[in-house]
Amino acid sequence: MNFLSSTQPITINSKYHGHCLGVVLTGGLSSRMGKDKSTLIRNDMDMLDYSKQLLTDAGIAQVVISAKHQEPLSNENPTSDNLVKDIFKNAGPLGGIYSIIKQYQPAALLVLPVDLPLMNSTALAKLKQIGELSQKACYYANNYLPLYLPVNAFVEQFLDNIFSSSFNRSDKKQRSIRALLKQIPNKEITVDSPKFLFNSNTPEQWQYLKTNAFKLTSAQFNSINHHTLSPRKTYV
């Protein structure tokens, strides 16, 4: 079976109730990259620490890490008290979000995937601010991640319906952030620079970013050919 028994206890961290919690998503397969993307080095800092720092700089007091279901951690990423393993196997980013909500019961989440090496804290803070002011989920156009997600009755009802005893029979497309956003109040905004949303999925893309894009201004980034870079797929 692909899910844990409903009788398995979940420890709830009540001290985070009422706060916005930062989330770094690290549970992807990284099959095209060939190694854990959270361990890639960006300017002397691995992508996990870089992502955590971005969330902290965006005004998040507490950051947790979303990891795959029952996955042993690599030596590069030692066990952390703030690591939450997915309750469900192969449930994608939505499964990680569900697992964190169940454990921490926060007022909101600011969710950042670990493979955005050109993201900055200002862009994340903008999502958080607009989301808080509108009291809606907030994301950048054509990119459902990163995401500001208020944890309200709309969100909890959707997740509870998806991650029920019928999880194994549910349509994968319905277990997506896109499907969630269709069912809850949300706000799409425009990113200040498209480079913030470029993600790296292959060694070639990473090398391209490392040797070129880290050093480019937004204007220079927009002027070059980006066939080697693909934007994040919008079905997550």
C-alpha positions as CSV (number, residue, x, y, z in Angstrom):
1,M,0.0,0.0,0.0
2,N,1.2,3.5,-0.7
3,F,0.0,5.2,2.4
4,L,0.5,5.0,6.1
5,S,-2.1,3.5,8.4
6,S,-4.6,6.1,9.6
7,T,-3.8,4.8,13.2
8,Q,-0.2,5.9,13.0
9,P,0.2,8.8,15.4
10,I,1.3,12.2,14.1
11,T,3.1,14.6,16.5
12,I,1.6,18.1,16.3
13,N,3.9,21.0,16.9
14,S,1.3,23.4,18.4
15,K,3.8,26.2,18.9
16,Y,3.6,27.0,15.1
17,H,-0.1,27.4,15.2
18,G,-1.0,30.9,14.0
19,H,2.3,31.5,12.2
20,C,3.5,31.4,8.6
21,L,5.8,28.4,8.2
22,G,8.5,28.3,5.5
23,V,8.8,25.0,3.5
24,V,11.6,23.8,1.3
25,L,10.4,21.0,-1.0
26,T,13.2,18.4,-1.4
27,G,11.2,15.3,-2.1
28,G,11.6,15.2,-5.9
29,L,13.2,12.2,-7.6
30,S,16.1,14.3,-9.2
31,S,16.3,11.5,-11.8
32,R,17.4,13.8,-14.6
33,M,20.0,15.5,-12.4
34,G,21.4,12.2,-11.3
35,K,22.0,13.4,-7.7
36,D,20.0,15.1,-4.9
37,K,19.5,18.7,-6.1
38,S,19.5,19.9,-2.5
39,T,23.2,19.1,-2.3
40,L,24.2,21.1,-5.4
41,I,26.6,23.9,-4.5
42,R,25.7,27.5,-5.3
43,N,28.4,30.0,-4.5
44,D,29.9,27.9,-1.6
45,M,26.4,27.1,-0.2
46,D,24.3,24.0,-1.0
47,M,20.9,24.5,-2.4
48,L,19.1,23.4,0.7
49,D,20.9,26.0,2.9
50,Y,20.4,28.6,0.1
51,S,16.7,27.9,0.0
52,K,16.4,28.0,3.8
53,Q,18.2,31.3,3.9
54,L,16.0,32.8,1.2
55,L,12.9,32.0,3.3
56,T,14.5,33.4,6.4
57,D,15.5,36.6,4.6
58,A,11.9,36.9,3.3
59,G,10.7,37.2,6.9
60,I,10.0,33.6,7.8
61,A,10.9,32.8,11.4
62,Q,10.8,29.0,11.1
63,V,11.7,26.8,8.1
64,V,11.0,23.1,7.7
65,I,12.1,20.6,5.1
66,S,9.8,18.4,3.1
67,A,11.4,15.0,2.2
68,K,10.3,11.8,0.6
69,H,8.3,9.2,2.4
70,Q,10.6,7.1,4.7
71,E,13.7,8.2,2.7
72,P,17.0,7.7,4.5
73,L,18.9,11.0,4.5
74,S,22.2,11.3,2.7
75,N,25.3,12.1,4.6
76,E,25.3,15.6,3.1
77,N,21.9,16.2,4.7
78,P,22.0,15.0,8.3
79,T,18.8,14.3,10.3
80,S,17.0,17.5,11.3
81,D,14.3,18.2,13.9
82,N,12.6,20.3,11.2
83,L,12.5,17.6,8.5
84,V,9.0,16.2,7.7
85,K,8.8,13.0,5.7
86,D,5.8,12.6,3.4
87,I,2.9,10.6,4.9
88,F,2.1,9.3,1.4
89,K,4.5,7.8,-1.2
90,N,4.8,9.4,-4.6
91,A,2.3,12.1,-3.8
92,G,4.3,15.0,-5.3
93,P,4.6,18.5,-3.8
94,L,1.0,18.4,-2.6
95,G,1.8,15.4,-0.5
96,G,4.6,17.2,1.1
97,I,2.3,20.2,1.8
98,Y,-0.3,17.9,3.3
99,S,2.2,16.2,5.6
100,I,3.5,19.5,6.9
101,I,0.1,20.9,7.6
102,K,-0.9,17.8,9.5
103,Q,2.2,18.0,11.7
104,Y,2.5,21.7,12.3
105,Q,-1.0,23.1,11.8
106,P,0.4,26.6,10.7
107,A,-1.7,29.6,9.7
108,A,0.0,29.7,6.4
109,L,2.9,28.3,4.3
110,L,5.5,29.9,2.1
111,V,6.6,27.0,-0.1
112,L,9.8,27.0,-2.1
113,P,11.2,24.2,-4.2
114,V,14.9,23.5,-3.7
115,D,15.8,23.8,-7.4
116,L,15.4,27.6,-8.0
117,P,19.0,28.9,-7.8
118,L,18.1,32.3,-9.2
119,M,15.3,33.0,-6.8
120,N,15.7,35.9,-4.3
121,S,14.2,36.8,-1.0
122,T,12.4,39.9,-2.3
123,A,10.3,37.8,-4.7
124,L,9.3,35.5,-1.9
125,A,8.5,38.4,0.4
126,K,6.3,39.8,-2.3
127,L,4.3,36.6,-2.5
128,K,3.9,36.5,1.3
129,Q,2.8,40.2,1.6
130,I,0.3,40.1,-1.2
131,G,-1.1,36.7,0.0
132,E,-1.5,38.0,3.5
133,L,-3.1,41.2,2.4
134,S,-5.6,39.5,0.1
135,Q,-6.0,36.4,2.4
136,K,-5.6,34.2,-0.7
137,A,-3.1,31.7,-2.1
138,C,-0.6,33.7,-4.1
139,Y,1.8,32.5,-6.9
140,Y,3.6,33.9,-10.0
141,A,2.0,33.6,-13.4
142,N,2.4,30.2,-15.0
143,N,4.4,28.9,-12.0
144,Y,2.5,27.4,-9.1
145,L,5.7,27.2,-7.1
146,P,6.9,29.1,-5.1
147,L,3.5,29.5,-3.3
148,Y,2.1,31.4,-0.4
149,L,-0.7,29.2,0.9
150,P,-3.1,30.3,3.8
151,V,-4.2,27.2,5.6
152,N,-7.9,27.7,5.8
153,A,-11.1,25.6,5.6
154,F,-10.9,25.5,1.8
155,V,-7.4,24.1,1.8
156,E,-8.0,21.6,4.6
157,Q,-11.2,20.3,3.0
158,F,-9.5,19.8,-0.4
159,L,-6.5,18.0,1.1
160,D,-8.6,15.8,3.4
161,N,-10.7,14.7,0.4
162,I,-7.7,13.9,-1.7
163,F,-5.6,12.2,0.9
164,S,-8.4,9.9,2.2
165,S,-8.7,6.1,2.1
166,S,-9.2,6.3,-1.6
167,F,-5.8,7.9,-2.2
168,N,-4.5,5.0,-4.3
169,R,-7.5,5.2,-6.7
170,S,-7.5,9.0,-7.0
171,D,-6.5,10.7,-10.3
172,K,-2.9,11.9,-10.2
173,K,-4.0,15.2,-11.8
174,Q,-6.3,15.8,-8.9
175,R,-3.3,15.5,-6.5
176,S,-1.7,18.6,-7.8
177,I,-1.2,22.2,-6.7
178,R,-3.0,23.2,-9.9
179,A,-6.1,21.3,-8.8
180,L,-5.9,22.8,-5.3
181,L,-5.7,26.3,-6.7
182,K,-8.8,25.7,-8.8
183,Q,-10.8,25.0,-5.6
184,I,-9.6,27.8,-3.3
185,P,-9.4,31.6,-3.5
186,N,-6.1,32.6,-5.2
187,K,-4.2,35.4,-6.8
188,E,-1.8,35.2,-9.7
189,I,0.8,38.0,-9.8
190,T,3.6,39.0,-12.2
191,V,7.2,38.2,-11.4
192,D,9.6,41.1,-11.5
193,S,12.2,39.1,-13.5
194,P,11.6,35.8,-15.2
195,K,15.1,34.5,-14.2
196,F,13.8,34.1,-10.6
197,L,11.6,31.2,-11.7
198,F,14.1,29.2,-13.8
199,N,14.8,25.8,-12.3
200,S,17.6,23.4,-13.0
201,N,16.8,19.7,-13.8
202,T,19.9,18.4,-15.6
203,P,23.7,18.6,-15.1
204,E,23.9,20.6,-18.3
205,Q,21.4,23.2,-17.0
206,W,23.1,23.4,-13.7
207,Q,26.5,24.0,-15.3
208,Y,25.0,26.6,-17.6
209,L,23.5,28.5,-14.6
210,K,26.6,28.1,-12.6
211,T,29.0,29.5,-15.2
212,N,26.7,32.1,-16.7
213,A,23.4,33.0,-15.1
214,F,24.6,33.5,-11.6
215,K,26.6,36.4,-12.9
216,L,24.1,38.0,-15.2
217,T,21.8,40.9,-14.7
218,S,18.1,40.4,-15.5
219,A,18.6,42.4,-18.7
220,Q,21.5,40.2,-19.8
221,F,19.6,37.1,-18.8
222,N,16.6,38.1,-21.0
223,S,18.8,38.8,-24.0
224,I,20.4,35.4,-24.3
225,N,19.1,32.2,-25.8
226,H,17.6,29.9,-23.0
227,H,16.9,26.7,-24.9
228,T,19.0,24.9,-22.3
229,L,16.7,26.1,-19.6
230,S,13.1,25.0,-19.2
231,P,10.6,26.8,-16.9
232,R,9.0,24.8,-14.1
233,K,6.2,22.6,-15.5
234,T,2.8,24.0,-14.4
235,Y,1.1,20.7,-13.5
236,V,2.6,20.3,-10.0
